[in-house]
């Protein structure tokens, strides 16, 4: 059976129309039922129009909700759809394994690559196992290990970013969370091979930067990327997490804002209604964008690749 579609609060008009559609289809499927194809077609067109109108004018807070949609494709979906012969590797060779970050080696369009991604999990069991995509220090140290291996063998690095932030627990602090994030960011900057990062959902704070300090940073159309969650910013600024919608607007966390500010390099389009309404389309669009980004660095030497990466981030500071 197909999974029941989950609707966001602002999608209520579409939810009502699509509920009526399901009722009509159920009636039409009964033996001897009167043909209702014309009415079904009319409602389908009305639902598509309502969805298009809603998504053409999303607020930053609504985009935040879309980025967090429970049915949005996760890293494991992109990996399965784009990477062949994927071999995951585990452990940081210091403390242990952290499944919030999944990483390994495989082939992207026939080309050997290193792949890293934050995985939130799609079921309750998976979310707990992956710690909702919030990595501990050993996750970032695993990422460093894999990036250094990729560099040694001349393999490009592709990172899929989807995290609310690094895990803030006491044990993570005790094991050097800040140092691990800094080391991972440093490893990204030091790569002599090209690296490309794609924000597929949430890009939260240092937890995202640790993988997204890349030659090219891409974002899906309805993803977000910022130094803190809107709820966290509202709690700090106004002592009121309920004002998250105001914080989301002020923080400029949408792909459109960040492209205009020069923080990211390109936006990957999503289907009307978000990536969760066309998962296969989202995966294929991501693959095309990643391929185009990697091809920009073909034939460049290590010094040029490192230099362009450094200049990219220095320029953000100069421009802003």
Secondary structure, DSSP 4 states (H G I P E B T S, - for coil): -PPPPP--GGGHHHHHHHHHHHHHHHHHTSTTPPP-HHHHHHHHHHHHHHHHHHHTT--HHHHHHHHT-TTS--HHHHHHHHEEEEEEE---SSS---TTEEEEEEEETTEEEEEEEE---SSHHHHHHTGGG---HHHHHHHHHHHHHHHHTT-EEEEEEEES-S---HHHHHTTHHHHHHHHHHHHHH-SS-EEEEEEEEEEHHHHHHHH-SSEEEEETT-EEESS-HHHHHHHHHS-GGGHHHHHHHHT-BHHHHHHHTSSSEEE---TT-GGGSHHHHHHHHHHHHHHHHHTTTT--HHHHHHHHHHHHHHHHHH-
